[in-house]
Amino acid sequence: MGRKKDNDALREGRALDKLKWETAEQLGLTDDLQDADELSVREAGKIGGKMVRRLVKKGEEAIAREGARKARKNLTE
């Protein structure tokens, strides 16, 4: 059971890293991320803030899909 938990944690970590890089690229900050010591607090905050907004949006979309799925299921019962 521990192995599955470890694999899930690795997968989540990779997904978050991918999201970080995508966000940094959209903000034009990928060059700054090559050397994390050069990243300003302001730039790091922009990346973090945008990531949070994207994660919230994805969560809201997932909740809406789940609600729609349940509604369709209830209509067919």
C-alpha positions, 0 to 999 in steps of 0.5 A: 500500500505504501508503494501506491501512496509513493507513486501517487505523491510522485505523480502529483509532484510532477503535475505541479511542476508541469503547472509551474513551468506552464505558468512561468512560460505564460508569464515570460519567466522561464529564463528566470526559473533556470536559476531559482536564486535569480527569481524575485519575490514579485516574480515568484508571487506572480507565478504562485498567484496564477497557479492558484487561480488556475487550480481553483478554476480546474477544481470548479470545472471538475465540480461542475462536471461531477454535478452534471454527471450526477444530474444526468444519472438522476434523470435516467433513474 
